[in-house]
Amino acid sequence: MFPPGIRLGNRVDHVIWIAKPENAANIVQQLTELFRAQFDKREGAKAGAGFDVWVAWGGGLEVVAPYATGPGVSEVFYEHLQTRGEGFWGLVYGVDNLEEAIDHARALGWPARSPNPRPPEAALHHWTTTVLEVREAVIGEILGVNLLFGKITYAEAPT
């Protein structure tokens, strides 16, 4: 499908749902069964974040379960869950040059945030066999859905 070690630029990389912590495992199980997807889980407490996250890199699916405010995007997830509840949270569009894509969005009037910093290798330890780099930036919102640009480098072709 894709050669190894590439960024899947100029296409939808994955979608993100947000769920209450007590419902997330069941939702992931339903998605696993329905789509025959393989999810990896990163526990937020172990990574120093205020949310757990499950990602099916090959299937383009992500479920986030915020349980507290915390650093970076944790607060955004938690506030969204408190005010809007569970549901579709965002769409990550893959780009090759994150900074250029953000500048382009800002030039068009989008309130693009600066990207999250490149996480230390320890933060990616659970996913290092799947992804080598994950950097995302919230660009804005359209029709109630957050739009993000993502620079995600896969170790090998997602399956």
C-alpha positions, 0 to 999 in steps of 0.5 A: 500500500505505502512504502515504509518510513513515509508520511502519509501527506495530503490525505486523511490520516485518522479520525478521533472520537472522545469517550468517557473513561468508563466507556472507552474500553467498550467503545474500542472493543466495538470498533475492534470487532466491527472494523477488525482493527488492531488498537494500541493503547497508551495509558495517560498516567504512565505518559504524564498526560491526563488521558488514555488513548487507543490508536489503530494506526493501520485503520486510521482510528483513535479513541481518547478518554480524558480523565483530568485536565493536564498538560497540552491537549489534555485540557482541550480533550477534558473540556470538550468532554465536559461541555459536549459529551462523547462523540466524534472529536476530530479529523487529522489530515496528514501533511509533509511539512507541518509548519508550512501547513500551519502558516497556510491555514493562518494566512487563510484566517484559521486560528491554527495553534502551534504544533505540539512539540516532538515528544521525547522517545520515552513518550512514544515507547509503546508505539516505536514499532509503529510510528517514529514521529507524531506531531499534530496541530489543531487548525480550527473547527468546522461543523463541530469537528476539530481539524488537525494537521499531522506530521506522522511518520510510520516505521512501516506501511500501515496495515 
